[in-house]
Amino acid sequence: MKFATLLSTIIFAASAAHAAPLAAAEVETRDLEARQVTTSNDLENGNANNCPSVILIFARASTEAGNMGISAGPALASALKRTYSDMWVQGVGGPYAAGLAQNFLPKGTDQASIDEAKRLFTLANTKCPNSVVVTGGYSQGTAVIAGALSELSGPVQDQVAGAVLFGYTKNLQNGFRIKNYPTANTEIYCAASDAVCYGTLFILPGHFLYTDEASINAPIFLRGRISAA
């Protein structure tokens, strides 16, 4: 309990340090824009007769809004959309509540959240077997995606051409990779100052520094994996 409280306090402090005073109208505009990008259910709502070239499945960080979050997820999706205009974007929601306490479980999240990601990967394969699937996660979302991919097999896993993880909370514990998933298809972004990548759950400023990776480097990597699929 003390660890979860510490994690929550540090996250709040880090977020507050980056906040700037905003007029009421600016706050309303920002919140509206956030609501428009924090949730995406293209895979669940899409028509199997009109499948896209690419499907992105993303798991957000702890406490982030919607099912995509407000940071790495929307940034990655926006960058990829510029290349693949028909791309479906699907966030991991439902049982994955992105709570703080689940970070302290052995897998870095709970099994229900991993199972929800597995359900979405399976849905992509069932609904659109010829689409290329790519995936990503941020913070606790990395544990969700890594856990799901490591438990998938056969054509469902084979369809996932690439995975990008930002601030991988099980990086050290899993040997700097996603277990049972090809390392060539994986790119892990871990800042040297991000302690969660190296065996702890201390949230330092480095854990919030993945904007460039999500907007530039990760899309480049995934475009390469998509082209090779």
WOGIZI-V763246 format. One record per backbone hydrogen bond with DSSP energy under -0.5 kcal/mol. NH is the residue of the N-H (numbers start at 0). CO is the residue of the C=O. Records with the same first field share a line. If there is no record, write none. Layout:
NH: CO  CO
This chain:
4: 0
5: 1
6: 2
7: 3
8: 4
9: 5
10: 6
11: 7
12: 8
13: 9
14: 10
15: 11
16: 12
17: 13  14
18: 14  15
26: 22
27: 23
28: 24
29: 25
30: 26
31: 27
32: 28
33: 29
34: 30
35: 31
36: 32  33
37: 33
41: 88
44: 40
45: 41
49: 46
50: 47
54: 131
55: 87
56: 54  133
57: 89
58: 135
62: 97
63: 60
66: 37
67: 37
68: 37  64
74: 70
75: 71
76: 72
77: 73
78: 74
79: 75
80: 76
81: 77
82: 79
83: 79
84: 82
86: 83
87: 53
89: 55
90: 39
91: 57  66
92: 90
95: 92
96: 94
102: 99
103: 100
104: 101
106: 108
107: 104
112: 109
113: 109
114: 110
115: 111
116: 112
117: 113
118: 114
119: 115
120: 116
121: 117
122: 118
123: 119
124: 120
125: 121
126: 122
127: 123
130: 127
131: 52
132: 130  158
133: 54
134: 161
135: 56
136: 163
137: 58
138: 165
140: 137
141: 138
142: 138  139
143: 139
144: 140
145: 141
146: 142
147: 143
148: 144
149: 145
150: 146  147
151: 147  148
155: 152
156: 152
157: 153
158: 154
159: 156
160: 132  158
161: 132
162: 184
163: 134
164: 186
165: 136
166: 164  188
168: 138  166
170: 167
173: 169
174: 171
175: 170
178: 176
180: 177
184: 181
185: 182
186: 162
188: 164
189: 187
193: 190
194: 192
196: 193
197: 194
198: 195
199: 194
202: 200
203: 201
205: 192
206: 203
207: 204
208: 205
213: 209
214: 210
215: 211
216: 211
217: 212
219: 215
220: 216
221: 217
222: 218
223: 219
224: 220
225: 221
226: 222
227: 223
228: 224  225
